[in-house]
């Protein structure tokens, strides 16, 4: 039981790291798009 719980926590931790990286990438992309949109609005 303890081994199963440890395995589950370890797997969820690595999954969390993957999702954290994905979420960070999405936030960066949205931020860049927002900046580009602001620049385009000012240009035109």
OpenMM code with the backbone's topology and positions (N, CA, C; nanometers):
from openmm import Vec3, app, unit

residues = "UNK UNK UNK UNK UNK UNK UNK UNK UNK UNK UNK UNK UNK UNK UNK UNK UNK UNK UNK UNK UNK UNK UNK UNK UNK UNK UNK UNK UNK UNK UNK UNK UNK UNK UNK UNK UNK UNK UNK UNK UNK UNK UNK UNK".split()
positions = [
    Vec3(0.0839, -0.1198, 0.0000),
    Vec3(0.0000, 0.0000, 0.0000),
    Vec3(0.0881, 0.1258, 0.0000),
    Vec3(0.1876, 0.1256, 0.0865),
    Vec3(0.2778, 0.2406, 0.0924),
    Vec3(0.3516, 0.2560, -0.0397),
    Vec3(0.3952, 0.1436, -0.0967),
    Vec3(0.4676, 0.1472, -0.2232),
    Vec3(0.3776, 0.2021, -0.3341),
    Vec3(0.2509, 0.1593, -0.3341),
    Vec3(0.1563, 0.2061, -0.4348),
    Vec3(0.1362, 0.3574, -0.4218),
    Vec3(0.1212, 0.4042, -0.2991),
    Vec3(0.1016, 0.5467, -0.2758),
    Vec3(0.2241, 0.6255, -0.3206),
    Vec3(0.3433, 0.5721, -0.2878),
    Vec3(0.4668, 0.6400, -0.3274),
    Vec3(0.4773, 0.6461, -0.4791),
    Vec3(0.4448, 0.5346, -0.5443),
    Vec3(0.4490, 0.5302, -0.6904),
    Vec3(0.3513, 0.6317, -0.7490),
    Vec3(0.2328, 0.6375, -0.6931),
    Vec3(0.1301, 0.7294, -0.7426),
    Vec3(0.1749, 0.8747, -0.7261),
    Vec3(0.2298, 0.9068, -0.6089),
    Vec3(0.2769, 1.0437, -0.5853),
    Vec3(0.3897, 1.0792, -0.6800),
    Vec3(0.4804, 0.9854, -0.7024),
    Vec3(0.5930, 1.0110, -0.7915),
    Vec3(0.5432, 1.0358, -0.9345),
    Vec3(0.4471, 0.9551, -0.9781),
    Vec3(0.3932, 0.9698, -1.1140),
    Vec3(0.3191, 1.1032, -1.1266),
    Vec3(0.2391, 1.1370, -1.0268),
    Vec3(0.1636, 1.2625, -1.0334),
    Vec3(0.2581, 1.3819, -1.0286),
    Vec3(0.3709, 1.3674, -0.9586),
    Vec3(0.4670, 1.4773, -0.9513),
    Vec3(0.5290, 1.5028, -1.0882),
    Vec3(0.5690, 1.3960, -1.1585),
    Vec3(0.6286, 1.4136, -1.2908),
    Vec3(0.5238, 1.4669, -1.3885),
    Vec3(0.3993, 1.4215, -1.3733),
    Vec3(0.2921, 1.4729, -1.4583),
    Vec3(0.2709, 1.6214, -1.4299),
    Vec3(0.2788, 1.6600, -1.3035),
    Vec3(0.2631, 1.8006, -1.2654),
    Vec3(0.3736, 1.8843, -1.3280),
    Vec3(0.4979, 1.8311, -1.3298),
    Vec3(0.6078, 1.9047, -1.3907),
    Vec3(0.5795, 1.9266, -1.5395),
    Vec3(0.5283, 1.8222, -1.6071),
    Vec3(0.4970, 1.8346, -1.7503),
    Vec3(0.3899, 1.9409, -1.7726),
    Vec3(0.2845, 1.9374, -1.6898),
    Vec3(0.1767, 2.0347, -1.7061),
    Vec3(0.2230, 2.1752, -1.6724),
    Vec3(0.3156, 2.1850, -1.5744),
    Vec3(0.3670, 2.3174, -1.5381),
    Vec3(0.4445, 2.3777, -1.6548),
    Vec3(0.5240, 2.2943, -1.7228),
    Vec3(0.5991, 2.3418, -1.8396),
    Vec3(0.5026, 2.3839, -1.9504),
    Vec3(0.4001, 2.3013, -1.9746),
    Vec3(0.3027, 2.3316, -2.0799),
    Vec3(0.2281, 2.4615, -2.0472),
    Vec3(0.1882, 2.4765, -1.9213),
    Vec3(0.1140, 2.5959, -1.8805),
    Vec3(0.2004, 2.7207, -1.8947),
    Vec3(0.3278, 2.7085, -1.8573),
    Vec3(0.4195, 2.8221, -1.8707),
    Vec3(0.4339, 2.8617, -2.0171),
    Vec3(0.4452, 2.7616, -2.1060),
    Vec3(0.4594, 2.7903, -2.2490),
    Vec3(0.3361, 2.8637, -2.3010),
    Vec3(0.2188, 2.8175, -2.2608),
    Vec3(0.0948, 2.8814, -2.3064),
    Vec3(0.0883, 3.0262, -2.2577),
    Vec3(0.1253, 3.0479, -2.1314),
    Vec3(0.1217, 3.1843, -2.0777),
    Vec3(0.2177, 3.2754, -2.1527),
    Vec3(0.3357, 3.2240, -2.1852),
    Vec3(0.4338, 3.3039, -2.2592),
    Vec3(0.3798, 3.3387, -2.3978),
    Vec3(0.3178, 3.2405, -2.4648),
    Vec3(0.2630, 3.2641, -2.5991),
    Vec3(0.1522, 3.3693, -2.5933),
    Vec3(0.0639, 3.3573, -2.4941),
    Vec3(-0.0451, 3.4543, -2.4797),
    Vec3(0.0112, 3.5937, -2.4526),
    Vec3(0.1150, 3.6002, -2.3691),
    Vec3(0.1769, 3.7299, -2.3373),
    Vec3(0.2367, 3.7931, -2.4622),
    Vec3(0.3059, 3.7121, -2.5444),
    Vec3(0.3668, 3.7629, -2.6680),
    Vec3(0.2579, 3.8103, -2.7649),
    Vec3(0.1511, 3.7313, -2.7777),
    Vec3(0.0417, 3.7714, -2.8664),
    Vec3(-0.0212, 3.9017, -2.8177),
    Vec3(-0.0347, 3.9156, -2.6862),
    Vec3(-0.0916, 4.0379, -2.6298),
    Vec3(-0.0031, 4.1581, -2.6618),
    Vec3(0.1282, 4.1404, -2.6487),
    Vec3(0.2211, 4.2494, -2.6807),
    Vec3(0.2129, 4.2847, -2.8285),
    Vec3(0.2108, 4.1826, -2.9146),
    Vec3(0.2022, 4.2077, -3.0585),
    Vec3(0.0721, 4.2799, -3.0919),
    Vec3(-0.0373, 4.2398, -3.0279),
    Vec3(-0.1654, 4.3044, -3.0517),
    Vec3(-0.1619, 4.4506, -3.0111),
    Vec3(-0.0992, 4.4796, -2.8978),
    Vec3(-0.0887, 4.6185, -2.8524),
    Vec3(-0.0067, 4.7010, -2.9502),
    Vec3(0.1032, 4.6459, -2.9981),
    Vec3(0.1890, 4.7179, -3.0930),
    Vec3(0.1137, 4.7437, -3.2229),
    Vec3(0.0404, 4.6428, -3.2706),
    Vec3(-0.0340, 4.6597, -3.3960),
    Vec3(-0.1435, 4.7649, -3.3795),
    Vec3(-0.2098, 4.7679, -3.2637),
    Vec3(-0.3139, 4.8684, -3.2410),
    Vec3(-0.2540, 5.0084, -3.2431),
    Vec3(-0.1349, 5.0237, -3.1857),
    Vec3(-0.0707, 5.1549, -3.1846),
    Vec3(-0.0234, 5.1926, -3.3246),
    Vec3(0.0231, 5.0942, -3.4016),
    Vec3(0.0773, 5.1217, -3.5352),
    Vec3(-0.0343, 5.1684, -3.6286),
    Vec3(-0.1514, 5.1049, -3.6157),
    Vec3(-0.2614, 5.1426, -3.7048),
    Vec3(-0.3673, 5.2202, -3.6282),
] * unit.nanometer
topology = app.Topology()
chain = topology.addChain("A")
for resn in residues:
    res = topology.addResidue(resn, chain)
    for name in ("N", "CA", "C"):
        topology.addAtom(name, app.Element.getBySymbol(name[0]), res)
